[in-house]
Amino acid sequence: MNLTELSIITGEAYKIEEDKGVFMLDFRNLAEVKDGGCLKSVFARGDTLEEAKQRLVENLRDETLVFDAMGSNRKEYKIPTTLVV
């Protein structure tokens, strides 16, 4: 699975922002990952778009991705260790 396939499966797009040569990626719908009994935000920064994508993949692998955690449309997805850019 890659990031594009993950977006299709979850129905959630990730956003790309660039500011002064630094790229930042995260999901548009307040995605978080489970960390024990807590949730933590997930995003990635890089000097290039590819570097930011690779860091996002590394942050997501083998995690449970949660969208809309406190809302009525909460969704959870277990991300495989095989996730690639």
MMTF fields as JSON, N, C-alpha, C and O atoms, coordinates in Angstrom:
{
  "mmtfVersion": "1.0.0",
  "mmtfProducer": "UNKNOWN",
  "numBonds": 339,
  "numAtoms": 340,
  "numGroups": 85,
  "numChains": 1,
  "numModels": 1,
  "chainsPerModel": [1],
  "groupsPerChain": [85],
  "chainIdList": ["A"],
  "bondAtomList": [4, 2, 8, 6, 12, 10, 16, 14, 20, 18, 24, 22, 28, 26, 32, 30, 36, 34, 40, 38, 44, 42, 48, 46, 52, 50, 56, 54, 60, 58, 64, 62, 68, 66, 72, 70, 76, 74, 80, 78, 84, 82, 88, 86, 92, 90, 96, 94, 100, 98, 104, 102, 108, 106, 112, 110, 116, 114, 120, 118, 124, 122, 128, 126, 132, 130, 136, 134, 140, 138, 144, 142, 148, 146, 152, 150, 156, 154, 160, 158, 164, 162, 168, 166, 172, 170, 176, 174, 180, 178, 184, 182, 188, 186, 192, 190, 196, 194, 200, 198, 204, 202, 208, 206, 212, 210, 216, 214, 220, 218, 224, 222, 228, 226, 232, 230, 236, 234, 240, 238, 244, 242, 248, 246, 252, 250, 256, 254, 260, 258, 264, 262, 268, 266, 272, 270, 276, 274, 280, 278, 284, 282, 288, 286, 292, 290, 296, 294, 300, 298, 304, 302, 308, 306, 312, 310, 316, 314, 320, 318, 324, 322, 328, 326, 332, 330, 336, 334],
  "bondOrderList": [1, 1, 1, 1, 1, 1, 1, 1, 1, 1, 1, 1, 1, 1, 1, 1, 1, 1, 1, 1, 1, 1, 1, 1, 1, 1, 1, 1, 1, 1, 1, 1, 1, 1, 1, 1, 1, 1, 1, 1, 1, 1, 1, 1, 1, 1, 1, 1, 1, 1, 1, 1, 1, 1, 1, 1, 1, 1, 1, 1, 1, 1, 1, 1, 1, 1, 1, 1, 1, 1, 1, 1, 1, 1, 1, 1, 1, 1, 1, 1, 1, 1, 1, 1],
  "groupList": [{"groupName": "MET", "atomNameList": ["N", "CA", "C", "O"], "elementList": ["N", "C", "C", "O"], "formalChargeList": [0, 0, 0, 0], "bondAtomList": [1, 0, 2, 1, 3, 2], "bondOrderList": [1, 1, 2], "singleLetterCode": "M", "chemCompType": "L-PEPTIDE LINKING"}, {"groupName": "ASN", "atomNameList": ["N", "CA", "C", "O"], "elementList": ["N", "C", "C", "O"], "formalChargeList": [0, 0, 0, 0], "bondAtomList": [1, 0, 2, 1, 3, 2], "bondOrderList": [1, 1, 2], "singleLetterCode": "N", "chemCompType": "L-PEPTIDE LINKING"}, {"groupName": "LEU", "atomNameList": ["N", "CA", "C", "O"], "elementList": ["N", "C", "C", "O"], "formalChargeList": [0, 0, 0, 0], "bondAtomList": [1, 0, 2, 1, 3, 2], "bondOrderList": [1, 1, 2], "singleLetterCode": "L", "chemCompType": "L-PEPTIDE LINKING"}, {"groupName": "THR", "atomNameList": ["N", "CA", "C", "O"], "elementList": ["N", "C", "C", "O"], "formalChargeList": [0, 0, 0, 0], "bondAtomList": [1, 0, 2, 1, 3, 2], "bondOrderList": [1, 1, 2], "singleLetterCode": "T", "chemCompType": "L-PEPTIDE LINKING"}, {"groupName": "GLU", "atomNameList": ["N", "CA", "C", "O"], "elementList": ["N", "C", "C", "O"], "formalChargeList": [0, 0, 0, 0], "bondAtomList": [1, 0, 2, 1, 3, 2], "bondOrderList": [1, 1, 2], "singleLetterCode": "E", "chemCompType": "L-PEPTIDE LINKING"}, {"groupName": "SER", "atomNameList": ["N", "CA", "C", "O"], "elementList": ["N", "C", "C", "O"], "formalChargeList": [0, 0, 0, 0], "bondAtomList": [1, 0, 2, 1, 3, 2], "bondOrderList": [1, 1, 2], "singleLetterCode": "S", "chemCompType": "L-PEPTIDE LINKING"}, {"groupName": "ILE", "atomNameList": ["N", "CA", "C", "O"], "elementList": ["N", "C", "C", "O"], "formalChargeList": [0, 0, 0, 0], "bondAtomList": [1, 0, 2, 1, 3, 2], "bondOrderList": [1, 1, 2], "singleLetterCode": "I", "chemCompType": "L-PEPTIDE LINKING"}, {"groupName": "GLY", "atomNameList": ["N", "CA", "C", "O"], "elementList": ["N", "C", "C", "O"], "formalChargeList": [0, 0, 0, 0], "bondAtomList": [1, 0, 2, 1, 3, 2], "bondOrderList": [1, 1, 2], "singleLetterCode": "G", "chemCompType": "PEPTIDE LINKING"}, {"groupName": "ALA", "atomNameList": ["N", "CA", "C", "O"], "elementList": ["N", "C", "C", "O"], "formalChargeList": [0, 0, 0, 0], "bondAtomList": [1, 0, 2, 1, 3, 2], "bondOrderList": [1, 1, 2], "singleLetterCode": "A", "chemCompType": "L-PEPTIDE LINKING"}, {"groupName": "TYR", "atomNameList": ["N", "CA", "C", "O"], "elementList": ["N", "C", "C", "O"], "formalChargeList": [0, 0, 0, 0], "bondAtomList": [1, 0, 2, 1, 3, 2], "bondOrderList": [1, 1, 2], "singleLetterCode": "Y", "chemCompType": "L-PEPTIDE LINKING"}, {"groupName": "LYS", "atomNameList": ["N", "CA", "C", "O"], "elementList": ["N", "C", "C", "O"], "formalChargeList": [0, 0, 0, 0], "bondAtomList": [1, 0, 2, 1, 3, 2], "bondOrderList": [1, 1, 2], "singleLetterCode": "K", "chemCompType": "L-PEPTIDE LINKING"}, {"groupName": "ASP", "atomNameList": ["N", "CA", "C", "O"], "elementList": ["N", "C", "C", "O"], "formalChargeList": [0, 0, 0, 0], "bondAtomList": [1, 0, 2, 1, 3, 2], "bondOrderList": [1, 1, 2], "singleLetterCode": "D", "chemCompType": "L-PEPTIDE LINKING"}, {"groupName": "VAL", "atomNameList": ["N", "CA", "C", "O"], "elementList": ["N", "C", "C", "O"], "formalChargeList": [0, 0, 0, 0], "bondAtomList": [1, 0, 2, 1, 3, 2], "bondOrderList": [1, 1, 2], "singleLetterCode": "V", "chemCompType": "L-PEPTIDE LINKING"}, {"groupName": "PHE", "atomNameList": ["N", "CA", "C", "O"], "elementList": ["N", "C", "C", "O"], "formalChargeList": [0, 0, 0, 0], "bondAtomList": [1, 0, 2, 1, 3, 2], "bondOrderList": [1, 1, 2], "singleLetterCode": "F", "chemCompType": "L-PEPTIDE LINKING"}, {"groupName": "ARG", "atomNameList": ["N", "CA", "C", "O"], "elementList": ["N", "C", "C", "O"], "formalChargeList": [0, 0, 0, 0], "bondAtomList": [1, 0, 2, 1, 3, 2], "bondOrderList": [1, 1, 2], "singleLetterCode": "R", "chemCompType": "L-PEPTIDE LINKING"}, {"groupName": "CYS", "atomNameList": ["N", "CA", "C", "O"], "elementList": ["N", "C", "C", "O"], "formalChargeList": [0, 0, 0, 0], "bondAtomList": [1, 0, 2, 1, 3, 2], "bondOrderList": [1, 1, 2], "singleLetterCode": "C", "chemCompType": "L-PEPTIDE LINKING"}, {"groupName": "GLN", "atomNameList": ["N", "CA", "C", "O"], "elementList": ["N", "C", "C", "O"], "formalChargeList": [0, 0, 0, 0], "bondAtomList": [1, 0, 2, 1, 3, 2], "bondOrderList": [1, 1, 2], "singleLetterCode": "Q", "chemCompType": "L-PEPTIDE LINKING"}, {"groupName": "PRO", "atomNameList": ["N", "CA", "C", "O"], "elementList": ["N", "C", "C", "O"], "formalChargeList": [0, 0, 0, 0], "bondAtomList": [1, 0, 2, 1, 3, 2], "bondOrderList": [1, 1, 2], "singleLetterCode": "P", "chemCompType": "L-PEPTIDE LINKING"}],
  "groupTypeList": [0, 1, 2, 3, 4, 2, 5, 6, 6, 3, 7, 4, 8, 9, 10, 6, 4, 4, 11, 10, 7, 12, 13, 0, 2, 11, 13, 14, 1, 2, 8, 4, 12, 10, 11, 7, 7, 15, 2, 10, 5, 12, 13, 8, 14, 7, 11, 3, 2, 4, 4, 8, 10, 16, 14, 2, 12, 4, 1, 2, 14, 11, 4, 3, 2, 12, 13, 11, 8, 0, 7, 5, 1, 14, 10, 4, 9, 10, 6, 17, 3, 3, 2, 12, 12],
  "groupIdList": [1, 2, 3, 4, 5, 6, 7, 8, 9, 10, 11, 12, 13, 14, 15, 16, 17, 18, 19, 20, 21, 22, 23, 24, 25, 26, 27, 28, 29, 30, 31, 32, 33, 34, 35, 36, 37, 38, 39, 40, 41, 42, 43, 44, 45, 46, 47, 48, 49, 50, 51, 52, 53, 54, 55, 56, 57, 58, 59, 60, 61, 62, 63, 64, 65, 66, 67, 68, 69, 70, 71, 72, 73, 74, 75, 76, 77, 78, 79, 80, 81, 82, 83, 84, 85],
  "secStructList": [7, 5, 2, 2, 2, 2, 2, 2, 2, 2, 6, 7, 7, 3, 3, 3, 3, 3, 3, 6, 6, 3, 3, 3, 3, 3, 3, 6, 6, 7, 7, 3, 3, 3, 3, 6, 6, 3, 3, 3, 3, 7, 3, 3, 3, 3, 1, 1, 2, 2, 2, 2, 2, 2, 2, 2, 2, 2, 2, 2, 6, 6, 7, 3, 3, 3, 3, 1, 6, 6, 1, 6, 6, 7, 3, 3, 3, 3, 7, 7, 6, 6, 7, 5, 7],
  "xCoordList": [0.843, 0.0, 0.897, 1.954, 0.463, 1.202, 0.293, -0.874, 0.816, 0.044, -1.219, -2.26, -1.144, -2.32, -3.391, -4.565, -3.002, -3.962, -4.548, -5.737, -3.732, -4.224, -5.291, -6.308, -5.069, -6.059, -7.363, -8.445, -7.266, -8.467, -9.223, -10.442, -8.509, -9.146, -9.829, -10.951, -9.16, -9.715, -10.73, -11.548, -10.68, -11.542, -11.063, -11.81, -9.827, -9.248, -8.018, -7.139, -7.964, -6.817, -5.762, -6.081, -4.507, -3.457, -3.159, -3.301, -2.748, -2.465, -0.969, -0.231, -0.554, 0.854, 0.95, 0.26, 1.793, 2.055, 3.547, 4.364, 3.892, 5.304, 5.494, 4.738, 6.504, 6.807, 8.32, 9.003, 8.822, 10.26, 11.12, 12.154, 10.689, 11.476, 11.309, 12.013, 10.392, 10.127, 8.715, 7.755, 8.611, 7.331, 6.762, 7.494, 5.437, 4.77, 3.571, 2.79, 3.43, 2.309, 1.547, 2.139, 0.231, -0.636, -1.985, -2.193, -2.892, -4.206, -5.151, -5.051, -6.066, -6.982, -7.973, -8.381, -8.364, -9.43, -8.87, -9.274, -7.95, -7.449, -7.11, -7.648, -6.236, -5.811, -4.858, -4.033, -4.993, -4.104, -3.775, -4.454, -2.745, -2.428, -2.549, -2.293, -2.951, -3.057, -1.66, -0.747, -1.514, -0.248, -0.594, -0.782, -0.677, -1.165, -2.628, -3.441, -2.968, -4.345, -4.608, -5.681, -3.658, -3.778, -3.728, -3.44, -4.012, -3.866, -2.81, -2.705, -2.026, -1.041, -1.175, -1.508, -0.91, -1.02, 0.078, 1.131, -0.195, 0.776, 0.964, 0.004, 2.223, 2.565, 4.019, 4.704, 4.485, 5.884, 6.372, 5.618, 7.646, 8.307, 9.518, 10.124, 9.872, 11.063, 11.522, 10.747, 12.782, 13.33, 12.84, 12.884, 12.372, 11.779, 10.44, 10.18, 9.61, 8.32, 8.522, 7.821, 9.467, 9.731, 10.212, 9.823, 11.051, 11.536, 10.369, 10.286, 9.478, 8.319, 7.398, 6.89, 7.182, 6.349, 6.972, 6.271, 8.268, 8.949, 8.825, 8.607, 8.959, 8.828, 7.399, 7.193, 6.405, 5.019, 4.78, 4.149, 5.285, 5.16, 5.797, 5.208, 6.984, 7.667, 6.875, 6.873, 6.203, 5.394, 4.101, 3.536, 3.634, 2.357, 2.487, 1.563, 3.622, 3.777, 3.472, 3.948, 2.664, 2.327, 1.609, 1.659, 0.95, 0.178, -1.31, -1.687, -2.146, -3.583, -3.906, -3.739, -4.372, -4.685, -6.151, -7.024, -6.419, -7.774, -8.174, -7.442, -9.336, -9.906, -11.113, -11.87, -11.301, -12.484, -12.682, -13.763, -11.643, -11.617, -12.767, -13.316, -13.134, -14.186, -15.532, -16.509, -15.588, -16.823, -17.672, -17.322, -18.776, -19.709, -19.28, -19.858, -18.282, -17.809, -16.418, -15.637, -16.11, -14.79, -14.49, -15.324, -13.267, -12.807, -11.401, -10.586, -11.121, -9.794, -9.294, -10.057, -8.006, -7.374, -6.02, -5.194, -5.793, -4.48, -3.593, -3.913, -2.498, -1.603, -0.565, 0.075, -0.398, 0.558, 2.004, 2.309, 2.878, 4.311, 4.89, 6.007, 4.128, 4.599, 4.226, 4.442, 3.667, 3.3, 4.532, 5.597, 4.373, 5.455, 4.973, 3.777, 5.924, 5.586, 4.825, 4.436],
  "yCoordList": [-1.165, 0.0, 1.24, 1.25, 2.286, 3.545, 4.67, 4.428, 5.88, 6.993, 7.288, 7.591, 7.204, 7.451, 6.404, 6.745, 5.14, 4.079, 4.259, 4.014, 4.683, 4.935, 6.024, 5.903, 7.081, 8.155, 7.647, 8.039, 6.785, 6.235, 5.337, 5.447, 4.458, 3.523, 4.267, 3.929, 5.277, 6.005, 7.06, 7.498, 7.464, 8.546, 9.905, 10.882, 9.958, 11.189, 11.588, 10.766, 12.842, 13.334, 13.886, 14.439, 13.727, 14.407, 15.713, 15.823, 16.697, 18.006, 18.259, 17.772, 19.026, 19.388, 20.902, 21.618, 21.377, 22.807, 23.036, 22.21, 24.176, 24.517, 25.944, 26.843, 26.143, 27.468, 27.633, 26.944, 28.532, 28.847, 27.609, 27.431, 26.761, 25.593, 24.399, 23.403, 24.469, 23.34, 22.828, 23.599, 21.52, 20.902, 20.27, 19.681, 20.4, 19.775, 19.0, 19.508, 17.753, 16.904, 16.48, 16.145, 16.496, 15.907, 15.626, 15.934, 15.047, 14.741, 15.891, 16.536, 16.149, 17.279, 17.141, 18.149, 15.931, 15.717, 15.319, 14.304, 16.108, 15.925, 14.483, 13.916, 13.908, 12.529, 12.498, 13.393, 11.451, 11.218, 9.732, 8.933, 9.365, 7.955, 7.604, 8.426, 6.352, 5.875, 5.717, 5.22, 6.141, 6.007, 5.558, 6.381, 4.246, 3.727, 4.103, 3.781, 4.773, 5.209, 6.619, 7.166, 7.219, 8.603, 8.662, 7.672, 9.833, 10.099, 11.183, 12.096, 11.074, 12.116, 12.5, 11.676, 13.764, 14.229, 13.595, 13.206, 13.505, 12.911, 13.843, 14.243, 14.174, 15.031, 14.775, 14.024, 15.394, 15.233, 16.495, 17.177, 16.795, 17.914, 17.397, 16.4, 18.088, 17.725, 18.861, 19.76, 18.818, 19.834, 19.639, 20.571, 18.433, 18.151, 17.456, 16.941, 17.449, 16.767, 15.277, 14.685, 14.671, 13.24, 12.933, 11.92, 13.799, 13.597, 13.682, 12.881, 14.647, 14.788, 13.573, 13.08, 13.092, 11.899, 10.687, 9.913, 10.525, 9.393, 9.464, 8.444, 10.644, 10.795, 10.518, 9.925, 10.945, 10.654, 9.149, 8.618, 8.466, 7.004, 6.361, 5.467, 6.809, 6.255, 6.509, 5.672, 7.659, 7.988, 7.175, 6.998, 6.684, 5.965, 4.448, 3.771, 3.911, 2.452, 1.792, 2.219, 0.738, -0.091, 0.684, 0.291, 1.771, 2.56, 2.409, 1.937, 2.81, 2.889, 4.35, 5.18, 4.664, 6.028, 6.292, 5.507, 7.4, 7.732, 9.073, 10.056, 9.101, 10.34, 10.721, 9.85, 12.016, 12.525, 11.805, 11.287, 11.78, 10.967, 11.262, 10.336, 12.492, 12.854, 13.089, 13.433, 12.907, 13.176, 11.934, 10.829, 12.148, 11.042, 10.193, 9.132, 10.641, 9.903, 9.317, 9.207, 8.943, 8.401, 7.188, 6.297, 7.174, 6.044, 5.673, 6.548, 4.379, 3.888, 2.928, 2.124, 3.019, 2.162, 1.699, 2.519, 0.417, -0.135, -0.057, -0.64, 0.653, 0.876, -0.244, -0.527, -0.88, -1.983, -1.513, -0.363, -2.402, -2.082, -1.957, -1.472, -2.395, -2.36, -1.074, -0.976, -0.074, 1.184, 1.825, 1.89, 2.299, 2.964, 4.293, 4.585, 5.095, 6.382, 6.147, 7.103],
  "zCoordList": [0.0, 0.0, 0.0, 0.63, -0.714, -0.702, -0.184, 0.122, -0.088, 0.467, -0.334, 0.248, -1.647, -2.478, -2.209, -2.067, -2.138, -1.833, -0.438, -0.233, 0.524, 1.868, 1.855, 2.538, 1.089, 0.975, 0.376, 0.814, -0.612, -1.257, -0.275, -0.145, 0.41, 1.351, 2.492, 2.87, 3.04, 4.185, 3.761, 4.57, 2.505, 2.042, 2.541, 2.518, 2.984, 3.534, 2.732, 2.473, 2.348, 1.592, 2.54, 3.592, 2.153, 2.908, 2.208, 0.99, 2.976, 2.386, 2.389, 3.245, 1.417, 1.248, 1.336, 0.61, 2.21, 2.309, 2.149, 2.555, 1.549, 1.376, 1.863, 1.495, 2.689, 3.206, 3.261, 4.018, 2.468, 2.455, 2.225, 2.87, 1.307, 0.943, 1.853, 1.689, 2.818, 3.707, 3.414, 3.371, 3.214, 2.92, 4.183, 4.979, 4.359, 5.496, 4.977, 4.173, 5.448, 5.067, 6.304, 7.33, 6.197, 7.209, 6.563, 5.389, 7.321, 6.785, 7.073, 8.117, 6.155, 6.25, 7.403, 7.979, 7.749, 8.726, 10.084, 10.652, 10.601, 11.966, 12.305, 13.256, 11.54, 11.805, 12.986, 13.174, 13.77, 14.898, 14.918, 14.273, 15.651, 15.821, 17.296, 18.177, 17.541, 18.908, 19.493, 18.834, 20.724, 21.438, 22.85, 23.746, 23.04, 24.314, 24.461, 23.595, 25.537, 25.754, 25.27, 25.527, 24.579, 24.118, 22.592, 21.92, 22.079, 20.653, 20.48, 21.299, 19.401, 19.097, 17.633, 16.782, 17.363, 15.983, 15.141, 15.645, 13.857, 12.948, 11.75, 11.092, 11.488, 10.358, 10.017, 10.711, 8.958, 8.565, 7.882, 7.188, 8.09, 7.424, 6.682, 7.075, 5.594, 4.854, 3.967, 3.639, 3.581, 2.683, 1.254, 0.451, 0.931, -0.368, -0.131, 0.957, -1.144, -1.033, -0.785, 0.036, -1.483, -1.294, 0.119, 0.701, 0.67, 2.038, 3.036, 3.967, 2.837, 3.723, 3.605, 4.612, 2.387, 2.199, 2.888, 3.539, 2.748, 3.378, 4.892, 5.547, 5.444, 6.907, 7.365, 8.424, 6.573, 6.932, 6.938, 7.852, 5.915, 5.848, 7.083, 7.69, 7.45, 8.623, 9.901, 10.805, 9.984, 11.165, 11.232, 12.311, 10.094, 10.048, 10.124, 10.575, 9.687, 9.628, 10.966, 12.018, 10.895, 12.056, 13.161, 14.327, 12.806, 13.761, 13.457, 12.384, 14.401, 14.164, 13.938, 14.832, 12.729, 12.325, 12.649, 12.28, 13.342, 13.79, 13.187, 13.295, 12.556, 12.026, 12.866, 13.297, 13.103, 13.801, 15.139, 15.422, 15.943, 17.169, 18.124, 18.723, 18.276, 19.229, 18.556, 19.222, 17.252, 16.522, 16.305, 16.72, 15.654, 15.399, 14.208, 13.969, 13.464, 12.285, 12.497, 11.552, 13.727, 14.038, 13.165, 13.004, 12.6, 11.786, 12.24, 12.532, 12.299, 12.674, 11.604, 11.068, 11.3, 10.303, 10.822, 11.223, 10.816, 11.174, 9.934, 8.898, 10.043, 8.902, 8.869, 9.882, 7.712, 7.629, 7.694, 7.379, 8.101, 8.139, 6.737, 6.558, 5.75, 4.35, 3.624, 2.417, 4.33, 3.701, 3.062, 3.675, 1.823, 1.094, 0.548, 0.548, 0.082, -0.506, -1.792, -2.463]
}
